[in-house]
């Protein structure tokens, strides 16, 4: 059976009653986390351009651009919200699949909930779970990491997942859903070049992914047809983009019985997840020893090949990032911030911070290397890191981290996600009152009881 057929059955037949309580609780944390990321991203460079264009182009006031209060045509609002959600690089990641999933799905579901009207919280959560499942299972099937091949699982597979979530919430029948997935394939795009060059298209492509997924579902709902075998056909997704180097069993096995949203990681630091283990190791060393950046002689960071490709190469330029996105994907710069400040957050990725001489001088002392043992045991996933810190007086400290805060093995509580939301609120493009934030948090915490999810974006502008 074509993978699309299995997905159609899964998406159509999934109901809220099928979701275990632990899956519902995981989904609510993911939703709140994504809203926090979107709010923080509203003030990020480039998002203002998208909002300005939306105002200029006009159209039906269907869905809210979160944090701005503008109501725009649903595809336009979804694009802005998706881009904002990725802009600070503090949104959810699935380590095993090596991709971001929720930021392709939650903005779409919010857009549909406003535009199509009267979508209940339980239906919303079901659509979020379905969309994340599609993206993650596709990502898990690949033999090689996207950070090795250069093919973006986040953006390409995100289009299919956004389509699935939109189609579920719009109530597409099986034939419409099958067409929607085929249409989604015709819009699938994205590669890692924007990431390694550090351009704004990292965030903009995320918005385009969400928009494309929504349009795919809308086109199918209106009667357009799409390819019947978008994944495994002669020129389907896996033959064309991945030379059939994937395991289809990882896509279909246990579909509908296990839920990958439980295995999503929520990020405490606003940078590439491949850097988080190194940050954690550095903060542990600093807390344990009390050393300062001025005492450093060298920091050797041992990582896998994918992390090196994405955040350390070429090392000379990564030690002196040329842009904010470049800094978000720079292990040397971020470790310099961690040892200097004892923390890493959004304020460390602005134009002033990335030109801070103290940060840049410290980044010169960071020597990243590919560790053969780490590559052997964790080459496919977002892997662990081992730091070896040598001081000027000859002391050596070593620390490794396999599981950072927010990983499924070390999860955030709902209250910790709420605290992250409050920290992100400080970076909103428009002031968001504590009262509105508290109401939004309460609504998400009890989302399965909400009769109309459109109350959420009303509170966040």
C-alpha positions in Angstrom: 0.0 0.0 0.0 1.3 3.5 -0.9 2.3 5.4 2.2 -0.2 8.1 1.3 -3.0 5.5 1.6 -1.9 4.6 5.1 -1.7 8.2 6.1 -5.1 9.0 4.7 -6.6 6.1 6.8 -4.8 7.3 9.9 -5.6 11.0 9.6 -9.3 10.4 8.8 -9.9 7.7 11.4 -8.0 9.4 14.3 -10.3 10.8 17.0 -9.7 12.6 20.3 -10.9 9.5 22.2 -8.1 7.6 20.7 -5.4 9.8 22.4 -4.0 8.6 25.7 -4.0 11.2 28.5 -0.2 11.4 28.3 -0.4 12.2 24.6 -3.0 15.0 25.2 -0.7 16.5 27.9 2.3 16.3 25.6 0.3 18.0 22.9 -0.8 20.8 25.1 2.8 21.5 26.2 3.9 21.5 22.5 1.1 24.0 21.7 2.0 26.4 24.5 5.7 26.1 23.6 5.0 26.9 20.0 2.9 29.9 21.0 5.8 31.1 23.1 8.1 30.8 20.2 5.7 32.7 17.9 5.3 35.6 20.4 9.1 35.9 20.8 9.6 35.8 17.0 7.3 38.7 16.3 10.1 41.2 16.9 12.7 39.2 15.0 14.2 40.7 11.8 12.2 39.9 8.7 8.9 39.2 10.3 8.0 42.9 10.0 8.6 42.6 6.3 6.0 39.8 6.0 3.5 41.7 8.1 4.0 44.9 6.0 3.4 42.9 2.8 0.3 41.3 4.3 -1.1 44.8 5.1 -0.2 46.0 1.6 -1.8 43.1 -0.2 -4.9 43.1 2.0 -7.8 40.7 1.5 -10.3 38.9 3.7 -9.8 39.3 7.5 -9.7 35.6 8.3 -6.9 34.7 10.7 -4.8 36.7 13.1 -1.1 37.4 12.8 -0.2 36.5 16.4 1.3 39.4 18.3 0.3 42.0 15.7 -3.5 41.9 15.9 -3.8 42.0 12.1 -6.5 39.8 10.5 -5.4 38.6 7.1 -6.3 35.9 4.6 -5.6 32.6 6.3 -2.7 31.5 4.2 -0.9 34.9 4.7 -1.5 34.8 8.5 -0.3 31.2 8.7 2.9 32.1 6.8 3.7 35.0 9.2 3.0 32.9 12.3 5.0 30.0 11.0 8.0 32.3 10.2 7.7 34.0 13.6 7.6 30.6 15.3 10.9 29.6 13.9 12.6 33.0 13.9 14.2 32.7 17.4 15.0 29.1 17.0 13.5 28.2 20.3 10.7 26.0 19.0 10.2 22.3 19.4 12.5 19.7 17.8 12.3 15.9 17.4 15.8 14.7 18.0 15.4 11.3 16.4 13.8 12.6 13.2 16.2 15.6 13.2 13.5 18.2 12.4 11.1 20.8 13.8 7.5 19.6 13.6 5.1 21.7 15.7 6.0 25.0 14.0 4.6 23.6 10.7 1.5 22.4 12.4 0.3 24.7 15.2 0.2 27.9 13.1 -1.9 26.1 10.5 -4.3 24.8 13.1 -4.7 28.3 14.6 -5.4 29.7 11.2 -8.0 27.2 10.3 -9.6 27.5 13.8 -10.3 31.2 13.1 -11.0 31.0 9.4 -13.3 27.9 9.4 -14.8 28.8 12.7 -16.0 27.0 15.9 -13.2 24.4 16.1 -13.2 22.7 19.5 -10.1 22.2 21.6 -10.3 18.4 21.4 -10.5 18.6 17.6 -7.6 21.1 17.5 -5.4 18.8 19.6 -6.2 15.8 17.5 -5.2 17.7 14.3 -1.9 18.8 16.0 -1.1 15.2 17.0 -1.9 13.9 13.5 0.2 16.6 11.8 3.2 16.0 14.0 3.0 12.3 13.6 3.1 12.5 9.8 6.2 14.8 9.8 8.1 12.9 12.4 7.5 9.4 11.0 8.7 10.6 7.6 11.8 12.0 9.2 12.5 8.9 11.2 12.5 6.8 8.1 15.6 8.4 6.5 18.9 6.6 6.6 20.9 9.8 6.7 20.5 13.0 8.7 19.4 16.1 6.7 22.5 17.8 8.1 24.6 15.4 6.1 22.5 15.3 2.9 21.5 19.0 2.9 17.8 18.1 2.2 15.6 19.8 4.8 13.3 17.3 6.5 11.8 20.2 8.5 10.5 22.1 5.5 9.8 19.3 3.1 8.2 16.9 5.5 6.6 19.9 7.3 4.5 20.6 4.2 3.0 17.1 4.4 2.3 17.4 8.1 0.8 20.9 7.8 -1.4 19.6 5.1 -2.5 16.6 7.3 -3.3 18.9 10.2 -5.2 21.4 8.1 -7.1 18.6 6.3 -8.0 17.0 9.6 -9.3 20.2 11.1 -11.2 21.1 7.9 -12.9 17.7 8.0 -11.7 16.5 4.6 -13.0 13.1 3.5 -10.6 10.3 2.5 -10.5 11.2 -1.2 -9.9 14.9 -0.5 -7.2 14.0 2.0 -5.4 11.8 -0.5 -5.5 14.6 -3.1 -4.3 17.0 -0.5 -1.2 14.9 0.3 -0.5 14.7 -3.5 -0.9 18.4 -3.8 1.5 18.9 -0.9 4.2 17.0 -2.7 4.0 19.4 -5.7 4.9 22.2 -3.2 7.6 20.4 -1.2 10.8 22.4 -1.1 13.7 23.3 1.2 17.3 22.6 1.8 20.0 23.5 4.4 21.9 26.1 2.3 20.1 29.0 4.0 21.1 27.5 7.3 24.8 27.2 6.7 24.9 30.7 5.1 22.8 32.2 8.0 20.1 34.0 6.0 16.6 35.1 7.0 15.2 32.4 4.7 15.6 29.9 7.5 12.6 31.5 9.2 10.7 32.6 6.0 10.9 29.1 4.5 9.2 27.8 7.7 6.4 30.2 7.1 6.2 29.1 3.4 6.0 25.5 4.6 3.0 26.1 6.8 1.3 28.1 4.1 1.9 25.4 1.4 0.4 22.8 3.7 -2.7 24.9 4.3 -3.1 25.6 0.6 -2.8 21.9 -0.2 -5.8 21.1 2.0 -7.8 24.1 0.7 -7.2 23.1 -2.9 -8.3 19.5 -2.2 -11.4 20.7 -0.3 -12.4 22.8 -3.4 -12.0 19.8 -5.7 -8.5 19.9 -7.1 -6.8 16.5 -7.5 -3.1 15.6 -6.9 -0.7 12.8 -7.5 -1.9 9.5 -6.2 1.5 8.1 -5.2 3.3 11.2 -3.8 5.7 9.2 -1.6 6.6 6.0 -3.5 5.6 6.6 -7.1 8.2 6.5 -9.9 8.9 10.1 -9.3 7.6 10.3 -5.8 9.2 12.0 -2.8 11.5 9.2 -1.6 12.8 8.2 -5.1 13.4 11.8 -6.1 14.7 13.4 -3.0 16.3 10.5 -1.1 17.2 7.8 -3.8 14.9 5.4 -1.9 17.3 5.4 1.1 14.7 5.1 3.7 12.8 2.5 5.8 9.0 2.5 5.1 8.4 0.4 8.1 9.3 3.3 10.4 6.6 5.3 8.8 3.7 2.8 9.1 4.6 0.5 12.0 2.4 1.2 15.0 0.7 4.1 13.2 -2.3 5.1 15.3 -1.1 3.2 18.4 2.1 5.1 19.3 2.4 8.8 19.1 5.7 10.6 18.4 4.5 13.9 19.9 5.5 12.3 23.2 9.1 12.2 22.0 9.4 15.9 21.0 12.0 18.0 22.7 11.2 21.5 24.0 14.1 23.9 23.8 15.4 26.0 26.7 18.0 27.8 24.5 17.2 29.8 21.3 19.6 28.2 19.0 20.1 25.0 16.9 19.3 22.0 19.0 22.6 20.4 17.9 24.3 23.0 20.2 22.3 22.3 23.3 24.3 19.4 24.7 27.4 21.5 24.4 25.8 24.5 26.2 24.6 22.2 28.9 28.1 20.7 29.3 29.6 24.2 29.5 27.1 25.4 32.1 27.8 22.3 34.2 31.5 22.9 34.1 31.1 26.6 35.0 28.7 25.8 37.9 31.0 23.0 39.2 34.3 24.9 38.9 33.5 28.6 39.0 35.9 29.2 36.1 35.5 32.4 34.0 36.0 33.0 30.3 39.2 34.9 31.0 40.8 31.8 32.5 40.2 29.7 29.3 43.0 28.5 27.1 40.9 26.2 24.9 37.5 24.6 24.7 37.4 21.4 22.7 33.8 20.4 21.7 33.4 16.8 20.6 30.2 16.3 18.5 28.9 14.1 15.7 29.3 14.9 12.0 25.8 16.3 11.6 26.3 18.8 14.4 29.7 19.7 13.0 28.4 20.3 9.5 25.5 22.4 10.8 27.1 24.5 13.5 30.9 24.4 13.2 31.8 24.6 9.5 33.6 26.5 8.3 34.9 27.1 11.8 36.6 30.4 11.0 33.3 32.0 10.1 31.4 30.3 12.8 33.7 31.9 15.4 32.6 35.2 14.0 29.0 34.9 12.8 27.9 37.3 10.1 24.2 37.5 11.0 21.7 36.5 13.6 20.7 33.3 11.9 24.4 32.5 11.5 24.9 33.0 15.2 21.9 30.7 16.0 23.7 28.0 14.2 27.2 28.7 15.6 28.5 26.4 18.3 31.7 28.5 19.0 29.7 31.7 19.4 27.1 30.1 21.6 29.6 28.4 23.9 31.3 31.8 24.3 28.0 33.3 25.4 27.4 30.4 27.8 30.8 30.7 29.6 30.6 34.5 29.7 27.0 34.9 30.9 26.2 31.6 32.5 23.1 31.4 30.4 21.9 31.7 26.8 18.7 33.4 25.7 17.1 35.5 23.0 19.0 38.8 23.9 22.3 37.0 23.0 21.2 36.8 19.4 20.8 40.4 18.3 23.0 42.7 16.2 24.8 44.1 19.2 25.5 40.8 20.9 26.9 39.0 17.9 29.4 41.8 17.5 30.4 41.8 21.2 34.2 41.7 21.3 34.2 39.6 24.5 32.0 37.0 22.9 33.9 36.9 19.7 37.3 36.7 21.4 36.1 33.8 23.5 34.7 32.0 20.5 38.2 31.9 19.0 39.1 29.5 21.8 36.5 27.0 20.9 37.8 24.0 18.8 35.0 21.8 17.6 35.9 18.3 16.4 34.0 15.2 15.1 34.2 12.5 17.7 34.3 9.0 16.2 32.7 7.4 19.2 29.8 9.9 19.3 29.4 9.5 15.6 29.2 5.7 15.9 26.6 5.7 18.6 24.6 8.8 17.8 25.4 9.8 14.2 21.8 9.7 12.9 20.2 11.8 15.6 20.8 15.2 17.2 23.6 13.8 19.4 25.4 14.3 22.6 28.5 16.4 23.2 31.6 16.2 25.3 33.5 19.3 26.3 37.2 19.4 27.3 38.0 22.7 28.9 41.6 23.7 29.5 42.6 26.7 31.5 45.6 28.9 31.2 47.1 27.4 34.4 46.9 23.9 33.0 43.7 22.6 34.6 41.5 20.4 32.5 37.7 19.8 33.0 35.6 17.4 31.1 31.8 17.1 30.9 29.4 15.3 28.6 25.7 15.7 28.1 23.4 13.2 26.4 20.0 14.6 27.5 19.3 18.3 28.0 16.4 19.8 29.8 13.3 19.5 27.6 14.3 16.2 26.0 11.8 13.3 26.5 14.2 11.7 29.0 14.4 15.0 30.9 11.1 16.7 30.1 9.8 20.2 30.9 6.7 20.3 33.1 3.7 22.4 31.9 4.7 25.0 34.5 8.2 25.2 33.1 6.8 25.7 29.6 4.7 28.5 31.1 7.8 30.1 32.5 9.4 29.9 29.1 6.3 31.6 27.7 6.7 34.4 30.2 10.3 34.9 29.3 9.5 35.0 25.6 6.7 37.6 26.2 9.4 40.2 26.8 10.4 40.0 23.1 6.9 40.4 21.7 6.6 43.1 19.0 3.6 44.5 20.8 3.1 44.6 24.6 1.2 41.6 25.9 -0.4 42.0 29.3 0.1 39.6 32.1 -3.6 39.1 32.3 -4.0 38.1 28.7 -1.0 35.8 28.9 -2.4 34.1 32.0 -5.7 33.6 30.3 -4.0 32.1 27.2 -2.0 29.7 29.4 -5.1 28.6 31.3 -7.0 28.1 28.0 -4.2 25.9 26.6 -3.8 24.0 29.9 -7.5 23.0 29.6 -7.7 23.1 25.8 -9.6 19.8 25.4 -12.5 21.6 27.1 -12.5 24.7 25.0 -15.5 25.0 22.7 -13.8 27.5 20.3 -10.0 27.7 19.9 -10.2 31.0 18.1 -10.1 32.5 21.7 -6.4 31.8 21.7 -5.3 34.2 19.0 -7.7 36.8 20.3 -5.8 36.8 23.6 -2.3 37.1 21.9 -2.4 40.4 20.1 
